[in-house]
Amino acid sequence: MKITLKAALAGALALGLTAGAALSQEVTLRFQHFISPKGSVPKFFMQPWADKVEKESGGRIRIEIYPAMQLGGKPPALYDQIRDGVIDGGWAIPAYTPGRFPEAEAFELPFMTSMSAEASSKAAWEFTQKYLQERFGDVHLIAVHVHGPGVIHKKGPAIRAVGDFKGLKLRGPSRQANKLLEALGATPVGMPVPAFPEALSKGIVDGGVIPWEIVPPLKVHELADSHTEIGGDRALYNTYFIWAMNKASYERLPDDLKAVIDANSGIETSGWAGRAMDEGDTLGRQVVSERGNEIAVLDDAATAEIRKIGDQLTEAWIGEVTAKGLDGKAMVEDARALVAKHSGQ
């Protein structure tokens, strides 16, 4: 009797004929990103997020996270890898494919975000719900976030005045950051962040902009001599990230497992990813300080001069996207209001 029952149950499970089959389904999801697992987002967000999902699913969801593009491809390909099901999920920067996600650039404009990546990431999630739902309609969005204040890292003395940018070749992460660097007198060199250390060591660039959190994993503090922070209550520039799943991978999950993913998605999860950046910034700056590298902070006059240039670039962006049929003015106003709201300002 036991053998017969066991055989019957095995057959039913194999054919997926019982409700219990769906309830006991186990899945493995493969997520990929483009940096070292020692980075602050992998360390303080991605892995803890995966652990939380696995625990809340009762072990029925298993998440494998592959750093440094171990499953193949280059960082700009990540969005398409998620969309096409090459991977079940991952971490992508829309700005690595310029012009494709114009609305996301609102959060990459000069001095748009606050000094808190957590607060600005919550603002970015709300903004995304209003302006980017259709644009990201071919993936299942889990979270969006930004990083903390960008810092200028370079060989030689620190930048202390706007004139110090002139003639420098500086790595930039996005179209908007590159426009700002160019307006400041530098020659921008766009590249994904993993390429920055080699470019700096070979003299392809004199420096570049990245937040503190990624400096130790990339060992930029061993290659650069100086680091310049921007004064005030707004970040010089920012980069917009998404943490998303392949749509079919999500849809194939039984309803109770979809609910686990849903419970770990949204505004609080976006804030969590931003908070990981904030934690990494504190640790990264400490590492640089302990090494004895020069750290400068632009004074109020220099910061005000750069902000004026940033305002001009923002107005130019509004005109550019408005010409493409988007409401640039409304997006900028909404982004600013959301950042202020979540930053308590």
C-alpha positions as CSV (number, residue, x, y, z in Angstrom):
1,M,0.0,0.0,0.0
2,K,2.8,2.4,0.9
3,I,4.7,1.6,-2.2
4,T,1.6,2.1,-4.4
5,L,0.8,5.4,-2.7
6,K,4.3,6.6,-3.0
7,A,4.4,5.6,-6.7
8,A,1.1,7.4,-7.3
9,L,2.3,10.5,-5.6
10,A,5.6,10.5,-7.5
11,G,3.7,10.2,-10.7
12,A,1.3,13.0,-9.8
13,L,4.2,15.2,-8.9
14,A,6.1,14.5,-12.1
15,L,3.0,15.3,-14.2
16,G,2.2,18.4,-12.1
17,L,-1.4,17.1,-11.5
18,T,-1.8,18.1,-7.8
19,A,-2.1,21.3,-6.1
20,G,0.7,20.2,-3.8
21,A,3.0,20.1,-6.8
22,A,2.7,23.9,-7.3
23,L,3.0,24.6,-3.6
24,S,6.2,22.5,-3.3
25,Q,7.8,23.9,-6.5
26,E,11.4,24.8,-6.0
27,V,13.2,27.3,-8.3
28,T,16.7,28.5,-8.8
29,L,17.1,32.1,-10.1
30,R,20.4,33.3,-11.5
31,F,21.2,37.0,-11.0
32,Q,24.2,38.8,-12.5
33,H,26.0,42.1,-11.9
34,F,29.2,43.7,-13.1
35,I,31.3,44.5,-10.0
36,S,33.2,42.6,-7.3
37,P,31.2,40.9,-4.6
38,K,33.1,43.1,-2.2
39,G,31.2,46.1,-3.5
40,S,28.8,47.8,-1.1
41,V,25.6,46.9,-3.1
42,P,26.5,43.2,-3.5
43,K,27.6,43.0,0.1
44,F,25.0,45.1,1.9
45,F,22.0,44.7,-0.5
46,M,22.1,41.9,-3.1
47,Q,23.2,39.0,-0.9
48,P,21.1,40.0,2.1
49,W,18.2,40.5,-0.2
50,A,18.7,37.0,-1.7
51,D,19.1,35.5,1.8
52,K,15.8,37.2,2.9
53,V,13.9,35.9,-0.2
54,E,15.2,32.4,0.3
55,K,14.3,32.4,4.0
56,E,10.8,33.8,3.4
57,S,10.1,31.3,0.6
58,G,10.9,28.4,3.0
59,G,13.9,27.5,0.9
60,R,11.8,27.0,-2.2
61,I,13.5,29.9,-4.0
62,R,17.3,29.7,-4.4
63,I,19.1,32.7,-5.7
64,E,22.6,32.4,-7.2
65,I,24.4,35.8,-7.6
66,Y,27.2,36.0,-10.2
67,P,29.5,39.0,-9.8
68,A,31.8,40.6,-12.4
69,M,29.8,39.3,-15.4
70,Q,30.7,35.7,-14.7
71,L,27.9,34.5,-16.9
72,G,29.2,36.4,-19.8
73,G,28.7,39.7,-21.6
74,K,29.6,43.3,-20.9
75,P,27.9,45.7,-18.4
76,P,25.9,47.6,-21.1
77,A,24.3,44.2,-22.1
78,L,22.8,43.6,-18.7
79,Y,19.3,45.1,-19.3
80,D,18.9,43.0,-22.5
81,Q,20.2,39.9,-20.7
82,I,17.4,40.4,-18.1
83,R,14.8,41.1,-20.8
84,D,15.8,38.2,-23.0
85,G,16.0,35.6,-20.2
86,V,19.8,35.0,-20.6
87,I,19.7,35.5,-16.8
88,D,16.7,35.5,-14.4
89,G,17.6,38.8,-12.9
90,G,20.3,41.4,-12.4
91,W,21.6,44.9,-11.8
92,A,21.7,47.3,-14.7
93,I,22.6,50.9,-15.4
94,P,20.2,52.3,-18.0
95,A,22.8,55.1,-18.8
96,Y,25.1,52.5,-20.2
97,T,22.8,52.5,-23.3
98,P,22.5,56.2,-23.9
99,G,19.2,57.6,-25.2
100,R,17.2,54.4,-24.5
101,F,15.8,55.4,-21.1
102,P,15.6,59.3,-21.3
103,E,13.2,59.7,-18.3
104,A,15.8,58.0,-16.0
105,E,18.2,60.8,-16.8
106,A,16.2,63.2,-14.6
107,F,17.9,61.6,-11.6
108,E,21.3,61.9,-13.2
109,L,21.1,65.7,-13.7
110,P,23.6,67.9,-11.8
111,F,22.7,68.5,-8.2
112,M,19.4,66.6,-8.5
113,T,19.9,64.1,-5.7
114,S,20.5,64.7,-2.0
115,M,23.5,63.6,0.1
116,S,21.5,60.5,1.1
117,A,21.3,57.7,-1.4
118,E,18.6,56.0,0.7
119,A,16.3,59.0,0.5
120,S,17.1,59.7,-3.1
121,S,16.5,56.1,-4.1
122,K,13.0,56.2,-2.5
123,A,12.3,59.3,-4.5
124,A,13.6,57.5,-7.6
125,W,11.2,54.6,-7.1
126,E,8.2,57.0,-6.9
127,F,9.4,58.8,-9.9
128,T,9.8,55.5,-11.8
129,Q,6.2,54.5,-11.0
130,K,5.0,57.7,-12.7
131,Y,7.3,58.1,-15.6
132,L,9.1,54.8,-16.5
133,Q,6.5,52.0,-16.1
134,E,6.1,51.7,-19.9
135,R,9.8,52.0,-20.6
136,F,10.6,49.2,-18.2
137,G,7.6,47.2,-19.3
138,D,9.6,44.3,-20.7
139,V,11.2,43.4,-17.3
140,H,9.9,42.9,-13.8
141,L,11.2,45.7,-11.7
142,I,12.2,44.9,-8.1
143,A,14.0,48.1,-7.1
144,V,15.6,51.2,-8.5
145,H,18.3,53.3,-6.7
146,V,21.0,55.8,-7.0
147,H,24.4,56.1,-5.3
148,G,25.7,58.7,-2.8
149,P,27.4,61.9,-3.8
150,G,29.9,61.6,-6.6
151,V,33.6,62.4,-5.8
152,I,36.3,63.4,-8.2
153,H,39.4,61.1,-8.0
154,K,42.6,61.9,-9.8
155,K,46.3,61.7,-10.1
156,G,48.2,64.7,-8.8
157,P,46.8,67.6,-6.6
158,A,43.1,67.8,-5.8
159,I,40.7,69.9,-7.7
160,R,39.9,73.0,-5.7
161,A,38.5,75.5,-8.2
162,V,36.5,75.2,-11.4
163,G,39.6,76.2,-13.5
164,D,41.3,73.0,-12.3
165,F,39.0,70.9,-14.5
166,K,40.4,72.4,-17.6
167,G,42.4,70.0,-19.8
168,L,41.8,66.9,-17.6
169,K,40.6,63.7,-19.1
170,L,38.0,62.4,-16.7
171,R,36.0,59.2,-16.7
172,G,32.3,59.7,-16.6
173,P,29.5,57.1,-16.2
174,S,26.7,58.6,-18.2
175,R,25.6,61.1,-20.8
176,Q,24.6,63.7,-18.2
177,A,27.8,63.3,-16.1
178,N,29.9,63.6,-19.3
179,K,28.1,66.8,-20.3
180,L,28.8,68.3,-16.9
181,L,32.5,67.4,-17.0
182,E,32.8,68.9,-20.5
183,A,31.0,72.1,-19.4
184,L,33.6,72.4,-16.6
185,G,36.4,72.3,-19.1
186,A,37.4,68.6,-18.9
187,T,37.5,66.0,-21.6
188,P,35.0,63.4,-20.6
189,V,35.8,59.7,-21.3
190,G,32.7,57.5,-20.9
191,M,33.2,54.0,-19.7
192,P,31.6,51.4,-17.3
193,V,33.1,51.6,-13.9
194,P,35.0,48.2,-14.0
195,A,37.2,49.8,-16.8
196,F,38.2,52.8,-14.7
197,P,41.1,51.4,-12.7
198,E,43.0,50.2,-15.8
199,A,42.3,53.4,-17.7
200,L,43.7,55.4,-14.7
201,S,46.8,53.2,-14.3
202,K,47.6,53.4,-18.1
203,G,47.1,57.2,-18.2
204,I,44.1,56.9,-20.6
205,V,42.4,59.2,-18.1
206,D,43.7,61.6,-15.5
207,G,40.9,60.7,-13.1
208,G,37.2,60.3,-12.9
209,V,34.0,60.5,-10.9
210,I,32.7,57.7,-8.8
211,P,31.2,57.6,-5.3
212,W,33.4,56.6,-2.3
213,E,31.8,53.2,-1.9
214,I,33.3,51.7,-5.0
215,V,36.8,53.1,-4.4
216,P,38.2,50.2,-2.3
217,P,36.8,47.3,-4.4
218,L,38.3,49.0,-7.5
219,K,41.5,49.9,-5.6
220,V,41.2,53.5,-7.0
221,H,42.8,54.8,-3.8
222,E,46.0,53.0,-4.7
223,L,46.0,54.6,-8.2
224,A,44.8,58.2,-7.4
225,D,46.5,60.8,-5.3
226,S,43.6,63.1,-4.5
227,H,39.9,63.1,-4.0
228,T,37.6,66.1,-4.2
229,E,34.1,66.3,-2.6
230,I,31.5,68.9,-3.5
231,G,30.1,71.1,-0.8
232,G,26.4,71.8,-0.2
233,D,23.4,69.6,0.3
234,R,23.2,68.1,-3.3
235,A,25.3,65.6,-5.2
236,L,27.4,66.8,-8.1
237,Y,25.8,64.1,-10.3
238,N,24.3,60.6,-9.9
239,T,23.7,57.3,-11.6
240,Y,20.4,55.5,-11.8
241,F,20.4,51.7,-11.3
242,I,17.7,49.0,-11.6
243,W,17.4,45.6,-9.9
244,A,15.1,43.5,-12.0
245,M,13.9,40.1,-13.0
246,N,13.1,38.6,-16.4
247,K,9.4,38.9,-16.8
248,A,8.9,35.2,-17.8
249,S,11.0,34.0,-14.8
250,Y,8.7,36.0,-12.5
251,E,5.5,34.9,-14.2
252,R,6.5,31.2,-14.0
253,L,6.6,31.4,-10.2
254,P,3.5,30.0,-8.3
255,D,1.5,32.8,-6.7
256,D,2.9,32.3,-3.2
257,L,6.4,32.6,-4.5
258,K,5.5,35.7,-6.5
259,A,4.2,37.1,-3.3
260,V,7.6,36.6,-1.7
261,I,9.3,38.6,-4.5
262,D,6.6,41.3,-4.3
263,A,7.2,41.6,-0.5
264,N,10.8,42.3,-1.3
265,S,10.2,44.8,-4.0
266,G,9.2,48.5,-4.2
267,I,10.0,51.7,-2.3
268,E,11.5,50.2,0.9
269,T,13.7,47.7,-1.1
270,S,14.8,50.7,-3.3
271,G,15.7,52.6,-0.1
272,W,17.6,49.5,1.2
273,A,19.7,49.5,-2.0
274,G,20.4,53.2,-1.6
275,R,21.3,52.6,2.1
276,A,23.9,50.0,1.0
277,M,25.5,52.8,-1.0
278,D,25.5,55.1,2.0
279,E,27.1,52.5,4.2
280,G,29.7,51.9,1.5
281,D,30.5,55.6,1.2
282,T,31.3,55.8,4.9
283,L,33.6,52.8,4.8
284,G,35.2,53.9,1.5
285,R,36.0,57.4,2.6
286,Q,37.5,55.9,5.8
287,V,39.8,53.7,3.8
288,V,41.1,56.6,1.7
289,S,41.6,58.8,4.7
290,E,43.6,56.1,6.5
291,R,45.8,55.7,3.5
292,G,46.7,59.4,3.7
293,N,45.5,60.5,0.3
294,E,44.6,64.2,-0.1
295,I,40.9,64.8,0.4
296,A,39.6,68.3,-0.5
297,V,36.1,69.8,-0.3
298,L,35.1,72.5,-2.8
299,D,34.3,75.8,-1.0
300,D,30.9,77.5,-1.3
301,A,32.0,79.8,-4.1
302,A,33.3,77.0,-6.3
303,T,30.3,74.9,-5.6
304,A,27.9,77.8,-6.5
305,E,29.8,78.3,-9.7
306,I,29.4,74.6,-10.7
307,R,25.7,74.7,-9.7
308,K,25.1,77.5,-12.0
309,I,26.6,75.5,-14.9
310,G,24.5,72.5,-13.7
311,D,21.3,74.6,-13.8
312,Q,22.1,75.5,-17.5
313,L,22.6,71.9,-18.4
314,T,19.3,71.0,-16.7
315,E,17.5,73.6,-18.7
316,A,19.1,72.3,-21.9
317,W,18.0,68.7,-21.0
318,I,14.4,69.9,-20.4
319,G,14.5,71.4,-23.9
320,E,16.0,68.3,-25.4
321,V,13.5,65.8,-24.0
322,T,10.6,68.1,-24.6
323,A,11.5,68.2,-28.3
324,K,11.1,64.4,-28.2
325,G,7.6,64.6,-26.8
326,L,8.4,64.2,-23.1
327,D,7.4,66.7,-20.4
328,G,10.9,67.6,-19.3
329,K,9.8,70.5,-17.0
330,A,7.4,68.3,-15.1
331,M,9.9,65.5,-14.7
332,V,12.5,67.8,-13.2
333,E,10.0,69.5,-10.9
334,D,8.6,66.1,-9.8
335,A,12.1,64.7,-9.2
336,R,13.2,67.7,-7.2
337,A,10.0,67.5,-5.1
338,L,10.3,63.8,-4.4
339,V,14.0,64.2,-3.4
340,A,13.1,67.0,-1.0
341,K,10.2,65.0,0.4
342,H,12.2,61.9,1.1
343,S,15.2,63.9,2.3
344,G,13.1,65.7,4.8
345,Q,13.7,69.1,3.2
